[in-house]
Amino acid sequence: MSPTSPEISGSVRIGHGCKFGSGVRIVATGHALIEIGNRCHLKSGAILNAYGGHIRVMDRVTIGEYCVVYGHGGIEIGHGTAIAPHVVITAQEHILDSDFPIRFSGETTAGIRIGANCLLSARSIVLDGVELGNRCVIGAGSVVTRSMPAGFVCFGVPCRPIKLIERNFNYGWPDD
Ligand SMILES: CC(C)(COP(=O)(O)OP(=O)(O)OC[C@H]1O[C@@H](n2cnc3c(N)ncnc32)[C@H](O)[C@@H]1OP(=O)(O)O)[C@@H](O)C(=O)NCCC(=O)NCCS
């Protein structure tokens, strides 16, 4: 682990070679679980809270400054994915058609899957039930309400697939 240690509560597993900025919080209390793979980098102020779910971060993922990841329905973040500052990923949705005040009307938790080698740009928001294919690029400020296909640049509010990046990808890593 890096010299800066994150604040950890509950069941959290961290792989080798990970780096942490200051003020990182990782919370998996109760039956929740957070697993962070090898050589990940969680930058300053990032908060991961499983809220009873399972957050699985694969190897070589970077999570930018002040990102918030809420794992209620489960979240998987694929190998090598880069998450820019102030991104919010929340695997929970409030039930709105209820006579109760919204805070007490319950929630749905479908879960979120983010593929390998994706880029989630600054201030984008990923809502519950979304799947992002491998090598998907989400533009800055996008609100991702639906699943996005692999290899596409996607952006907007709501987020839409805009263009396919047609390349032969080399999955080697320059620092291997
Ligand atoms: C999504 C993104 C990757 C697209 O880049 P691109 O394919 O080079 O797109 P372009 O710059 O050619 O823009 C194409 C059009 O989309 C619009 N556009 C680009 N990004 C947009 C976004 N995030 N939201 C809404 N519209 C966007 C542009 O205004 C342009 O519109 P126009 O044709 O009407 O002029 C880029 O705009 C982006 O959001 N980058 C984020 C960078 C970031 O967050 N870095 C964080 C540091 S880790």
The ligand as a Gaussian input file, in Angstrom:
#p B3LYP/6-31G(d) Opt

LIG

0 1
 C      -16.492000      13.193000     -24.814000
 C      -15.164000      13.691000     -25.337000
 C      -14.087000      12.640000     -25.028000
 C      -15.386000      13.822000     -26.843000
 O      -14.267000      14.275000     -27.479000
 P      -14.269000      14.367000     -29.117000
 O      -14.733000      13.082000     -29.694000
 O      -12.909000      14.841000     -29.467000
 O      -15.414000      15.399000     -29.402000
 P      -15.281000      16.842000     -30.058000
 O      -14.454000      17.731000     -29.184000
 O      -14.842000      16.659000     -31.478000
 O      -16.785000      17.373000     -30.016000
 C      -17.776000      16.919000     -30.927000
 C      -19.082000      17.611000     -30.574000
 O      -19.577000      17.079000     -29.321000
 C      -19.722000      18.129000     -28.340000
 N      -19.259000      17.575000     -27.064000
 C      -18.020000      17.100000     -26.774000
 N      -17.973000      16.654000     -25.509000
 C      -19.185000      16.844000     -24.995000
 C      -19.747000      16.560000     -23.716000
 N      -19.023000      16.012000     -22.731000
 N      -21.054000      16.869000     -23.502000
 C      -21.791000      17.442000     -24.500000
 N      -21.309000      17.713000     -25.731000
 C      -20.035000      17.422000     -25.969000
 C      -18.820000      19.251000     -28.848000
 O      -19.259000      20.493000     -28.388000
 C      -18.965000      19.100000     -30.348000
 O      -20.214000      19.665000     -30.709000
 P      -20.381000      20.436000     -32.128000
 O      -20.114000      19.395000     -33.176000
 O      -21.799000      20.920000     -32.093000
 O      -19.351000      21.509000     -32.131000
 C      -14.678000      14.992000     -24.698000
 O      -15.409000      16.087000     -25.173000
 C      -14.795000      14.987000     -23.153000
 O      -15.878000      15.125000     -22.562000
 N      -13.647000      14.828000     -22.517000
 C      -13.572000      14.786000     -21.059000
 C      -12.173000      15.032000     -20.563000
 C      -12.096000      14.873000     -19.066000
 O      -13.068000      14.780000     -18.339000
 N      -10.912000      14.800000     -18.589000
 C      -10.727000      14.603000     -17.154000
 C       -9.298000      14.461000     -16.817000
 S       -8.923000      12.787000     -16.416000

